[in-house]
Amino acid sequence: MPKQTHKYCRLTNRNIGFFWKDGKRVYLPGLYNSPESLAAYHNAMAEINEAKANEVSDKKKSNISVPIQTNAKLTVAELVAMFLEWGKSHYVKNGMPTGANDQYYHASIELVEEYGHYVVSSFTQRELIALRNSMNIGGLLSRKTINDRLTRIKRIFNWGVSEGHYGFEIAKNLEYVETIRKGRTVLPERPKRKPVADSIVEATLPHLPSLVADMVVIQRVSGMRPSEVFSMTWEQIDTSDDIWIYTPSHKTEHHDIDRFVPLNEKCQDIMAKYRNTAPDQIIFSPKRTMRERAAFLAEKRSKGKNKKIQPSQIKRKMYKQVRGENLVNDTYSRHSYKNAIQRACKRAGVDNWTPYQLRHSSATEVANKLSKEDAKIILGHTDLRTTENYVHEEAEKVKAVARKLGQK
């Protein structure tokens, strides 16, 4: 394993483990040197190392912006520049960038720095293997991250073939370069995303803005993706039956796959308070959160000892452009939604969890109560193997099966 920068330490008086981060102690669950404590420590180290690697990548200067030429002497740097320019219009959904182009940019930084001057026809398996191995140095990136970047680099060369810039032999040869297999490397593994316990979610809800808390409950009940819950509009929801059907814009719709999200009575009761939203407007908007917060603070001031309206309050009413609701976006993003939840986790004193863990919790619940096939329908997957990544078998269920086998 690569050398850890945050040493695993013992707090003697409590016999628990901890490590230092940004000058503060981060305490680990369980007793010192227990499997629970060590697993939490290694997961934390993997997250820290991956964050450091991304930070290093962001600081690197890339030579991607070069004059583009389409000829037999096309260089790797020119190919990447052409792909990223094409990706600006391709990786867009509902008029907004999806973030995929940024991922291709980060994946191609080292490629351009090391081999940008190469003619595409001279870039072979040998160079791609050397690039893959250079990503291993330092152990900052996880195995999965390196494999993802390798796959994206191959995709860039495949795109060049589809655009007719060169023959298929170049890209086909690169496909034979293998990704790094699990257990065959010293690279850290990215921690697997797991369900979040309902008790932790319940403890977090009171510390969230009411609108974000409603989003969390609806996502937990319906099992939808975070991007689907914060982009909801009334014109996408069929309310004509006892179960409402929400048809969101989703990440696989470009494959001509329809997505139907059922909203049961619990979801409908929550959404009733938002019926005054225009049909084409985002239901769960940060602007509404800011308005509700301003109203709450105004009511709190009115009940206090000092009820006098301050000049700054009058000024904010006169100049609407400086009001909080005009300083936020029309929609939440995966980052702002996640940040709101993790700030609430800190206030509630519970372990951090992310919105996507709610989807895992919902899938596991449906699979345990009904079947994996039913979980596949709820999640909107086309392949049961994808659903199995979201379903987490409970240890107690495994023990129960083992006891049944022992009784025979």
C-alpha angles and dihedrals in degrees: 000000000000117000111275117232094203110060120221105242138184126232099213102200093053099027093228132129128246142161134208120252125172090345094307134101117248109202120213128217121255130019124317113283092006118138090248093052094045093047091052090048094051092047090051091049091051091052092047093048092049092049090051091050092052090048091053090049092051091053095050116102114232127206092210096119100081133134108283119231127177107206143100090287094058110152128215091247091053091048092052091047091052092048094050091048090052090046092059089072098028101052094057130115124187089350094304128104112252096214093246092111091056089053091053089049093054091044092054100045096091091039091058094041094052103030107012091115092054119107107243092240090059094052104099140163089281092062093044092051090050089050091049091050093048089057088060094061113109095013092244095129122064121237091251093052092052091049091049091052091047090053092050092051089054088049091056091055091046089053090055089058092049090052092051097244093131142347125290095247094082095054093039092056091052090056089070092066104104127225120238112275124224114260092018096089143049091230116120119257120236108244112254116245111248135189118274117234115251089230090062091048091050091050090052099048098076090056094053127087106265093247093052090045089055090051090052094051093047092048092048093050098042100035093224125153119265091247090054095054098048094046097053120136128179093240088065093056125083106209097174097105138046089263112051117219120216116197105194131185101256141182097261099044090103085069087061092252119148120221123205121186116192116219112200130199094281091055091045092053091053094047094049090084090059098053090109090070115109113256094247096041126097108262098208101044125167087224089065090050090054092049092050091048092050091050091049093051092046091052090047091052092048090058094048130089095259106060095163115123109240121228089241090060091052090049092052090054091051095048106043093177091074095050117114096247090060092053095061132070125261091245138032117249127213087259099049092043092050093045092052090053095046092049087054091048089056092050091047093048095234132127116278117262133178133227093248090062087067089064090053090049092051093047092049092049093050092046092050095046098038121359143293088257090059090048088053090055094047093048093046096236124155095204126052090214089066090052091052089065088063098044115084118192113226116238091229091057090052090050091050091053091048090052091052090052091049092054093059 
